[in-house]
Amino acid sequence: MNVLQKITRLIAVLLVTVGVLFVSGCDSAGSSSEPAQGSFTLRLTDAPAALDSAVVTVDRVVLVGEDAEDESDDNESDDDNGEDENGDDDDDNGEEDEDGLITLTDSTRQIDLLQLQNGNTALLADGITVPEGEYSQLRFVLGDENYVVVDGSRQMLQVPSGQQSGIKIILPEVEIENDGDRLEVTLDFDVEESFIEQGDGTFRFKPTIKVKDVFVNGNSVETVSVEGIVTAVDAGGGTMAVDSIPFATTSQTEFDDTNSLSTLSTGQHVEVEGTVPSDGSTLEAREVDVEDDEEVERSITARIEALGDQSFTILGTTIQVTENTEFDDDGGFGALQTGARVEVDYAFQDGVRIATEVEQEDD
């Protein structure tokens, strides 16, 4: 097993106290004659790995208002010193910039992800004021000083081009409407996918950050991730399926630059991040990425719905466990519990999903 295969996850925890209303129907009672405001707190935590160090530089984190979303998608001219295209400095107090972006932090921080283990956190933004409005994205702007240390040797990593406006993270849409409501979002900075070992022993940097959990006033709005092969597409009906797991798309579903639901076809390798609706209906796709890897990877990240005899059910599908299945917990299959959130890598054998690796995620 190479170094990269031993890397586990960095969990980036965003603890946000804001007034919110989910467009999908999460409502809050109460009213105020003054515009609602909330506060935003941002932390990074938990990234055990076999590397000596994995260092990233965070220059800026921005919350994107829905009205500014289209403009910010088209505008890639923001530079790394926090100045927008009009030459206006981004605020660091959470007030809305002219272009509708809310700067949560523009204080450059260099962070060794491997120091964030066992519940340790790095506080990036604390109590930042967030005004009333609808929000559906975060943007992480990384600096140039990013590197790994392997066997005592430092390898500098180049941030991919076209990242001036930051790494886009699609959130379930929220609306700050009433004071006193609470939103808690957990992000997963996927270390394994972010630091990719090449054949010559060097690493390529492909920063990958995903939404893990969302809580509204303590109530969970579950997020899921499915990677596999497109098995069905109905562009007219706005639906698709990945390894027979159905998703509904909406006008807010984000596709990568060259694709849309109408251009997807069966047999393509994709990864879909989605949300479980509160009424238990079809999963809603928030983001769809077409993968260009030669080798198809299959995985599901969600909560276990039921346990069977050397099997478990997740997103309505049965995953079989064998003696070759790897577990991150010494208790193996016996340590799994209904309701636990796991990431399971699997392969098909004679039409049966066989788990190759099961990793429990911390809540």
N, C-alpha and C positions, 0 to 999 in steps of 0.2 A: 504494500500500500504506500503510495507516494505521499509527500508532505501535504499536498493539497487535499487529498482524500481524508486526511486526519483533521482538517480544519472544521470546527463546528461553527455555530452561528454567533454573529454579533446581534444583540437585540438593542434596538434604539428606541427608548421609551419616551414618548411625548406625553407629558401629563398636562392636560389643558383644562382650565376652569373657565368655561365660557357659557354665554346664553346661546342655546342651540335649538333648532327645529329641523329634523331630517325631512327632506322633501318627500321621502317615501312614506311619511306619515307619523314620525315620532314627534308628538306635540307637547307643549308645555303651557300650563295655565298661567295667568297673570298678565299684567300690563303696566306700563310706566309712561309718564308724560315725557320723559327724557329718553334719548336714544340709548338702547341697551349696549353695555360693554362687558367684556370678560377679560380674563388674564390667561396667558399662554406660558407654560413651563416646558422646557425641552431638555431631555437627558439621554445619554448613551450608556449602555451597559452590556456586560456578559459576552465575552468573546474568547473563550479558551481555544488555543491552537498550538500546533507543534512548531510554528515559526518562532524565531527569536523575537521579532518585532513585526508589526504591520501598522505603519503610521500613515494617517491621512490628515490633511490640512483642510479645515472647514473655514471658508471665508465669510459665508453669508447664508442665512436661511430665510426664505420668503414665503409668506402665505398669500395665495393668489385668490382674489375675489372673482366671482363668476363673470362680472361685467368686464373684467380685464383679461379674462382667460384667452379669448380669441386674439387680442392684441399681443399678449405676452407670448403666445405660441408663434406668432409671425415675427416677433421682434427678437432677434438673436444678438443685438448690438450692445446689451448691457455688459459693462466691463467689470473686472474683478475688484475695483476699488469702491463699488457700491454706488456708482453714478449711472443714472438712466440716460436714455437717448436724448432727453431734453437738458441734460447737464445738471439735474437736480440731485442732490445727495439723498440717498435712501435714509429715512428716519430709523433710529434705533429704539424708539419708544412705542412702536406698534401702531403709530398713526398712519393713516392711509396716504400713500404717495399719490402724485398726480395721475399716475397710470393705474391706480387701483391695487397696487401691490402693498402688502403689509410686511415690513421688515421686522423679523423676530430677533435677529442678531446680525450685526456686521462686524463683530469683534473676532478677528482671526484667531483660531485655536488649532494647535497641532496636537493630535491625540494618538497615542499608541493603543490600538484596539485591544491588544493582548493584555493590557493592564486593567481592562474592564471585565473582571471575572467575579463570580461568586457574589453577585448583588452589588458590586461597586459601580458607581455611575459617574459620568462627567456632565456637569450642568452647563448647558449651552445658552439657555435663555430662561429667565425666571420672572414670572409675573408680568409679562409683556401685555399691554393693553390691546385688546382686539375690538374694533368697533362693530356696530350692527351691520349685517350684510350676509350674503351667501358666499360660501367658500367650497372649493372642490379640489384644490391642488396645494402641494407644498413644493418648493424648489430648494435643493441643496446646491450651493455653489462651492466647489472645491478649489483650493489653491494649487500651486505647482509642486509643493514639497510633499510628495507622497512616495513611500518606499517600503520595501520589506527587508528584513535582515535574516539571512539564511546562513547557518554555520559561521556566524560572525561577519559575514560579508554583506554590505549594504547594496541593494539594487534599487535605483531610482525608477519610478513609474510615471509614465506620461498620462495625463488626463486626456481622454478622448476628445478630438476636435468637435466643435459645435456645442460645447457645454457652457458657453458664456452665460446663458440664462439659467443654468443649473440643471441638476438631475430632477426630472419631473416625477412626482409621486402623486398618483390619483387617489383622492379621498372620496368616501361616500359623501354626497353633497350635504352640507350643513348650513343652516341659517341662524345667525345670532339674532335672536328676537327678544328674549326676556332676560333680565338680570338674574343671576343666581343659579342657573342651570350649569351642569358640569359635563364636559366632554373629555374622555381619556382615550388616546390613540396610541397603539403600540406598533412601532415599525421594526421590520427585520432587515438589517443590513447584512445581506447574504455574502459572507466572507468567501465561501467556496466558489461562488460565481463571480466575485469581484476580483479575486487574485488568481489568475489562470496560469498554471505552469506550462511553459513551452517545452518542446522536445530538447532544446539545448540547455535546459535548467534555468532559464530566465523566466520572468513573470510578466504577463500582460495585465493591465489594470482596466477592468470593465465594471465600474461601480454600479451595484445593483441593490436597490432599497425597495422593500415591499411593505405594504400594510399588513399587520398581523391581526390586531384586535381593535375594536372600537366599542367604547362604553358611553351610553348617554344616561346621565343621572344614575349610574350604577347598573343599568340594564345593558346587557351585551348585544351588540350588533355584529354578528359573527362574519368574519371574512375567511375566504378559502382560496386555495390555489390548486390548479390542475394543469399538469403538463402531459402531453401525449399527442395522439393523432386525431385530426378532425374526422369524425365519422358521419356527420350530417350537417348540412347548411340549408337554411330556409331564409333567404334574404328578404323575401316578401313578408314573411311572418316574424322576422327579427329574431330568429333562434338559431342555435348551433349546438353541436355536441362534440365533446372531446372524450375519446374512448368510451362513447355511449353515455357520458354524463352530460345532461342537458343544461344549457344556459340560455337565458333571454338577454337580448341586447336592448339598449335604449339610446336615445339621442345623446346621452352623456357618456356612452361607452367609448373609451379611447383605443384607437387602433394605431399601430406603428405607422411610420411615415408613408409607406408604399402600399398599404393594404386597407381594406374596409370589409364589411361583411359580404358585400356583393362580389368582392374579388377573392374571397376564401373559397377553397375547394376541398373536397374530401381527400384524405391522404397527406395533407400538410401537417408538419410538426409545429405545434403551437404551445404557448403557455398562457393560461387565462387566470387572472385574479378576479375574484367575485365576492359578492355579499349574499348572505342567507337572509331573505326577507323575513320580517317578523311573523307573517302569516304562514310561513312554511312552504310557500309556493316555489316555482322554479328559480334556481339560482340566477342572480343578476350579474352579468359580466361588467366589470368596471374597466378592465384593461386587457387587450388581446395583443400578444406579441408573436409574430411568426419567427420561428427559430431556424437558423441556417446550419446548425450542427449536422455533420454527416451521420453521427450515431444518434438515434432517437432515444431520448430519456423519458421515462414515465414516472410521475410522482403525484401524490395528493397530499395537501396539507389542510387538515380540518379536524373536527372532534370525532372520537369513536362513538358510534351510535349503539352498538351492541357487540357483545363478545360471544363467540361460539367455541367449538372444540377445535383448537389450533387455528382459529380464524377470527376476524373481526369485520364489522360493517362500518363503512365510512362513506358519506354522501350516497347512501343507498346501494353501495356496491360491496361485495364480499371480497376480502383479501385473505388468501390462505397463507399460513405461516409454516415453514419447513425447518428442518434441522440446519439448513444452510442460511437461514435468515439471520442477519446481524442486528443486534440491539445495542443501543447506547447505554442501557441500564443493565446492571449485572443480573437483575431478576428476570430478564428475558421476557417471554410472552406472559409469564405470571405476574409481571409488574404492571401490565396494562390494565386500565380501568375505563369503564364507560364514562364518557364525558371528557376524558383526557384529550388534549390537543396534540396531534402527532404529525410528523412528516414521514410518509412511507414511500420509498422507491420500490417499484414493482416491475415485473415482466410477465408477459402472457405465455403460458404453457398449455397447449391443447385447449385454448379458450378460457383458461382459469388464470385469474390474477394471483401471482405468487410474489410475496413480499421478499425483496432482496435486502432491504435495510429499513429499520424503524427507529425513528428518533423522537423522543418525547420533548415537547417544547414547554418552557416555563410559562405560567400565566402571570 
